[in-house]
Amino acid sequence: MPSVVILGAGVMGASLAWHLTSRGCRDVLLLDRGASAGAGSTGRATGGFRTQYATAVNVRLSLLAREKLLRFRDEVGGECGYVQAGYLWLASSQTELDVLREARVIQHAEGLDEARAVTPDDIARINPAIIGDGIIGGAYCPSDGFIRPLGILQGYLDGALRQGATVQWGVEATGVERDATGRVVALSTRTDRIAAGAVVNAAGAWAGEFARGCGVDLPVTPLRRQVAATVPTDVLPSSMPMTIVTGDGFHLRVRDGRVLLPWPTPGVAGAPFEMPVDPAWVAAVTAKAHARVPALANVPVDLDASWTGLYEMSPDKHAILGVAPGCPNHYLINGSSGHGVMHAPALGHLLAEIILDGAATTMDTRALRPSRFAEGDWNPVSELL
Ligand SMILES: Cc1cc2nc3c(=O)[nH]c(=O)nc-3n(C[C@H](O)[C@H](O)[C@H](O)COP(=O)(O)OP(=O)(O)OC[C@H]3O[C@@H](n4cnc5c(N)ncnc54)[C@H](O)[C@@H]3O)c2cc1C
């Protein structure tokens, strides 16, 4: 009987499996209904990494993840692709500047000293490709930047397998079986019953759906995110920082010789798991990009290279980490709300501590406890960052 069965072999499940097996808990089974690694959101992430958040717990998760990314090649193996190209936030109103400043107070209190305010002149120096019309200032952190989502996933997965974990692809979990005390004793799949000492829900955007079938209250919902990719081009340098329009979330970066243009839009009404690329959205985001970055005026979007994926939203846009309420050996590592790749190194480390030691010791994870919604003790929700 595997001591821990992890449902979902995306970046969260893989990170947890690596951290458990590194700590000597080698009897770990990962299950995923995908045919191979990267079937879920991890394979669709654009690969931003930032420490500039508006709550202490998110800054701490990023700082812990950053330490681990810096050691990734030596400690885990594989290429996490962490490049400190910076994250540049552009503000067009005093309200946006105030939000960035208030967040920076929290960032500095957590030791992120290099995060700083920038003037329009600074912005022109940091990213000369941007038209500064209407921009009155912003925020910048040079140690933020980029990561390789599939490199991190594969590195953790290969490492976990080397350390004794096993993975089964093409296996869909359908529920859990509990004993009279409420403890999980087995996981059911479409064809099997797998006895388990503990079960972890690492099912990304599908985690809420799976939890419902197990009688666990997990408020995670899917949210479609679209990414327009230009044709291959060298009009912008690959060293350009991630650049974000604070007011509407439009951002851009260069990846693998194309410019990526994400911009948040609503999901598909009535079909939350559907992921079409919407041509009207592509036209709108292209116009936005051309208005802000003149160098892109003759660089069309390549519809075939553009894609969509699902964020795994929690009600307060913070991860949900720990023991499922009412079920002592059913664990949750969910709801990162679009920050999951960058936080997975930290969250896997912390959940391994919770499972093996009974509590996280590296940092306080109380703000992420699954019961906070029922207790009415949400984290502050920032609409802008
Ligand atoms: C367009 C886009 C851009 C993003 N950009 C970034 C970014 O720049 N930086 C960042 O940090 N994050 C980013 N994210 C968010 C990031 O991708 C997610 O937070 C992260 O991948 C979540 O990892 P996960 O392992 O929880 O989920 P997933 O990678 O989705 O893995 C979950 C796995 O569970 C499996 N599964 C689900 N249900 C079942 C079942 N019943 N039985 C068996 N298997 C099941 C799925 O097949 C899947 O492989 C982005 C997301 C999108 C969509």
Ligand as a Chemical Component Dictionary entry (heavy atoms), coordinates in Angstrom:
data_LIG
# 
_chem_comp.id                   LIG 
_chem_comp.type                 NON-POLYMER 
_chem_comp.pdbx_formal_charge   0 
_chem_comp.three_letter_code    LIG 
# 
loop_
_chem_comp_atom.comp_id 
_chem_comp_atom.atom_id 
_chem_comp_atom.alt_atom_id 
_chem_comp_atom.type_symbol 
_chem_comp_atom.charge 
_chem_comp_atom.model_Cartn_x 
_chem_comp_atom.model_Cartn_y 
_chem_comp_atom.model_Cartn_z 
_chem_comp_atom.pdbx_ordinal 
LIG C1  C1  C 0 -2.244 30.838 -19.435 1  
LIG C2  C2  C 0 -1.640 30.576 -18.097 2  
LIG C3  C3  C 0 -0.506 31.269 -17.714 3  
LIG C4  C4  C 0 0.066  31.030 -16.454 4  
LIG N1  N1  N 0 1.209  31.687 -16.131 5  
LIG C5  C5  C 0 1.815  31.432 -14.932 6  
LIG C6  C6  C 0 3.029  32.060 -14.598 7  
LIG O1  O1  O 0 3.555  32.878 -15.359 8  
LIG N2  N2  N 0 3.611  31.754 -13.395 9  
LIG C7  C7  C 0 3.035  30.870 -12.527 10 
LIG O2  O2  O 0 3.584  30.655 -11.445 11 
LIG N3  N3  N 0 1.861  30.275 -12.826 12 
LIG C8  C8  C 0 1.238  30.519 -13.996 13 
LIG N4  N4  N 0 0.054  29.927 -14.302 14 
LIG C9  C9  C 0 -0.614 29.108 -13.289 15 
LIG C10 C10 C 0 -0.020 27.722 -13.217 16 
LIG O3  O3  O 0 -0.046 27.137 -14.481 17 
LIG C11 C11 C 0 -0.795 26.889 -12.212 18 
LIG O4  O4  O 0 -0.937 27.608 -11.001 19 
LIG C12 C12 C 0 -0.058 25.586 -11.913 20 
LIG O5  O5  O 0 0.319  24.959 -13.117 21 
LIG C13 C13 C 0 -0.921 24.670 -11.071 22 
LIG O6  O6  O 0 -0.241 23.445 -10.968 23 
LIG P1  P1  P 0 -1.021 22.136 -10.540 24 
LIG O7  O7  O 0 -0.022 21.043 -10.472 25 
LIG O8  O8  O 0 -1.847 22.436 -9.349  26 
LIG O9  O9  O 0 -2.070 21.916 -11.714 27 
LIG P2  P2  P 0 -1.931 21.162 -13.131 28 
LIG O10 O10 O 0 -0.664 21.449 -13.811 29 
LIG O11 O11 O 0 -3.189 21.486 -13.873 30 
LIG O12 O12 O 0 -1.906 19.646 -12.733 31 
LIG C14 C14 C 0 -3.069 18.995 -12.275 32 
LIG C15 C15 C 0 -3.068 17.612 -12.844 33 
LIG O13 O13 O 0 -4.161 16.896 -12.295 34 
LIG C16 C16 C 0 -4.628 16.003 -13.278 35 
LIG N5  N5  N 0 -6.002 15.636 -12.897 36 
LIG C17 C17 C 0 -7.061 16.456 -12.714 37 
LIG N6  N6  N 0 -8.135 15.759 -12.311 38 
LIG C18 C18 C 0 -7.748 14.462 -12.254 39 
LIG C19 C19 C 0 -8.405 13.249 -11.897 40 
LIG N7  N7  N 0 -9.695 13.227 -11.514 41 
LIG N8  N8  N 0 -7.699 12.095 -11.962 42 
LIG C20 C20 C 0 -6.392 12.088 -12.334 43 
LIG N9  N9  N 0 -5.721 13.217 -12.676 44 
LIG C21 C21 C 0 -6.392 14.380 -12.632 45 
LIG C22 C22 C 0 -4.521 16.766 -14.565 46 
LIG O14 O14 O 0 -4.418 15.888 -15.691 47 
LIG C23 C23 C 0 -3.244 17.596 -14.355 48 
LIG O15 O15 O 0 -2.119 17.003 -14.958 49 
LIG C24 C24 C 0 -0.534 30.107 -15.560 50 
LIG C25 C25 C 0 -1.662 29.411 -15.942 51 
LIG C26 C26 C 0 -2.221 29.635 -17.199 52 
LIG C27 C27 C 0 -3.446 28.865 -17.602 53 
# 
loop_
_chem_comp_bond.comp_id 
_chem_comp_bond.atom_id_1 
_chem_comp_bond.atom_id_2 
_chem_comp_bond.value_order 
_chem_comp_bond.pdbx_ordinal 
LIG C1  C2  SING 1  
LIG C2  C3  SING 2  
LIG C2  C26 DOUB 3  
LIG C3  C4  DOUB 4  
LIG C4  N1  SING 5  
LIG C4  C24 SING 6  
LIG N1  C5  DOUB 7  
LIG C5  C6  SING 8  
LIG C5  C8  SING 9  
LIG C6  O1  DOUB 10 
LIG C6  N2  SING 11 
LIG N2  C7  SING 12 
LIG C7  O2  DOUB 13 
LIG C7  N3  SING 14 
LIG N3  C8  DOUB 15 
LIG C8  N4  SING 16 
LIG N4  C9  SING 17 
LIG N4  C24 SING 18 
LIG C9  C10 SING 19 
LIG C10 O3  SING 20 
LIG C10 C11 SING 21 
LIG C11 O4  SING 22 
LIG C11 C12 SING 23 
LIG C12 O5  SING 24 
LIG C12 C13 SING 25 
LIG C13 O6  SING 26 
LIG O6  P1  SING 27 
LIG P1  O7  DOUB 28 
LIG P1  O8  SING 29 
LIG P1  O9  SING 30 
LIG O9  P2  SING 31 
LIG P2  O10 DOUB 32 
LIG P2  O11 SING 33 
LIG P2  O12 SING 34 
LIG O12 C14 SING 35 
LIG C14 C15 SING 36 
LIG C15 O13 SING 37 
LIG C15 C23 SING 38 
LIG O13 C16 SING 39 
LIG C16 N5  SING 40 
LIG C16 C22 SING 41 
LIG N5  C17 SING 42 
LIG N5  C21 SING 43 
LIG C17 N6  DOUB 44 
LIG N6  C18 SING 45 
LIG C18 C19 SING 46 
LIG C18 C21 DOUB 47 
LIG C19 N7  SING 48 
LIG C19 N8  DOUB 49 
LIG N8  C20 SING 50 
LIG C20 N9  DOUB 51 
LIG N9  C21 SING 52 
LIG C22 O14 SING 53 
LIG C22 C23 SING 54 
LIG C23 O15 SING 55 
LIG C24 C25 DOUB 56 
LIG C25 C26 SING 57 
LIG C26 C27 SING 58 
# 
